Amino acid sequence: MVSSLDGFVAKKDGDVSWLQSTDSYEKGITLTEKDIAEFLKSIDCYVMGSRTYQQALELGWPYGEVPVVVLTNRALRPDRKNVGCYAGELPSLVYEQLKPNYQNIWVVGGPTVAKEFIQLQLADEIIVSIMPIILGDGIQFFDYIGQEQRLHLKEVKAYKDGMVELRYEVGNP
Ligand SMILES: NC(=O)c1ccc[n+]([C@@H]2O[C@H](COP(=O)([O-])OP(=O)(O)OC[C@H]3O[C@@H](n4cnc5c(N)ncnc54)[C@H](OP(=O)(O)O)[C@@H]3O)[C@@H](O)[C@H]2O)c1
């Protein structure tokens, strides 16, 4: 997920307009359209919580025709053919439905869902992109996740707009 330096992934009212950075970092890299297209092509399936799903519908659907699993205990009826809902045990979802069918499964968030995946040790990697902003308040990413987890730093990238991407492998380094 994308976070402010002080660990928030959205403002209290859900506002994520601050994800558009106005900063400039001279030595940072710039992604071309081709880079972004290739990166998106590498994702085989998205998983997200119902709040993130509903916000994506409001802001403009960015996931195209890639399969999307929305976690919800409500009877949502998605209009899109590539969107399905799931309620139940997350290990069953991952090991019985997702891993046999998809290689690169991207948990979009929000923090409720991301934390469940980390707590249940279902995440192989955690990618956090830090934006050059202190929000001061909002919805926290890791607030009191309640368990220690060793990570292995795999990659660090700094971008022209001041965003720093940290990629960690989860497990015993
Ligand atoms: N900065 C970023 O990169 C980023 C990325 C994603 C989201 N966000 C932000 O995060 C906020 C939303 O995050 P959030 O943590 O409040 O909500 P969320 O994780 O998007 O959704 C939580 C909802 O997902 C459902 N859910 C979660 N675990 C479930 C399970 N095991 N089984 C069935 N349903 C399950 C429940 O839905 P029901 O209530 O329907 O049962 C729960 O209320 C938004 O403001 C969004 O902008 C930021």
The ligand as a Gaussian input file, in Angstrom:
#p B3LYP/6-31G(d) Opt

LIG

0 1
 N       -3.028000       4.139000       0.350000
 C       -3.298000       2.965000      -0.183000
 O       -2.459000       2.338000      -0.837000
 C       -4.643000       2.342000       0.052000
 C       -4.940000       1.097000      -0.527000
 C       -6.191000       0.542000      -0.283000
 C       -7.110000       1.225000       0.516000
 N       -6.777000       2.427000       1.038000
 C       -7.718000       3.147000       1.908000
 O       -8.116000       2.315000       2.967000
 C       -9.445000       2.676000       3.376000
 C      -10.256000       1.416000       3.491000
 O       -9.588000       0.500000       4.322000
 P      -10.325000      -0.248000       5.500000
 O       -9.273000      -0.978000       6.270000
 O      -11.195000       0.724000       6.201000
 O      -11.304000      -1.239000       4.723000
 P      -11.025000      -2.426000       3.685000
 O       -9.891000      -3.284000       4.174000
 O      -10.949000      -1.894000       2.306000
 O      -12.409000      -3.196000       3.829000
 C      -12.799000      -3.732000       5.061000
 C      -14.007000      -4.575000       4.812000
 O      -13.633000      -5.762000       4.086000
 C      -14.430000      -6.844000       4.503000
 N      -13.569000      -7.887000       5.065000
 C      -12.339000      -7.761000       5.605000
 N      -11.858000      -8.970000       5.948000
 C      -12.814000      -9.872000       5.609000
 C      -12.910000     -11.287000       5.698000
 N      -11.912000     -12.022000       6.212000
 N      -14.038000     -11.895000       5.244000
 C      -15.057000     -11.153000       4.719000
 N      -15.021000      -9.809000       4.607000
 C      -13.909000      -9.194000       5.047000
 C      -15.437000      -6.301000       5.502000
 O      -16.491000      -5.883000       4.640000
 P      -18.066000      -5.873000       5.005000
 O      -18.199000      -4.771000       6.006000
 O      -18.661000      -5.562000       3.667000
 O      -18.415000      -7.225000       5.521000
 C      -14.708000      -5.099000       6.068000
 O      -15.578000      -4.130000       6.582000
 C       -9.985000       3.595000       2.310000
 O      -10.009000       4.901000       2.842000
 C       -8.985000       3.510000       1.189000
 O       -8.810000       4.731000       0.551000
 C       -5.580000       2.997000       0.833000

